[in-house]
């Protein structure tokens, strides 16, 4: 339930704002997830916001590169 609601809301627009996050912002997310684990809202030990942010960035990059209508020039 925690993953489906809270983490989904945190990561909804990640590609739009993750590049603007400072190290302090990411540390705040990590602290929030640690507190949620301590208060037993989350049972996932391996849940790290940095991994979620990186996965979202990779997903966006793959979607852009696989889009035939993208305007980026690829080097050959």
C-alpha positions, 0 to 999 in steps of 0.5 A: 500500500505504501509503495502504491500511494506515497512512493508513486506520488513522490516519483510521479513527475520525477523526470521533470524535477529530478535534475533540479534536486540537490544532494540535500533534497535527495538526503531528505527523501532518503530520511523520509523513507527511513522514517517510514520504515522505522514507523512500519509504514513501509516494509521494503528494506531495499527501497532507495529514492536514489535508485527510483530517481535513476530508474525514472531518468533511464526510462525517460531517456529510453523513451526519448531515444526510441521515439521516431519523432524525437528531434535529437540528432544521434551520432553515427 
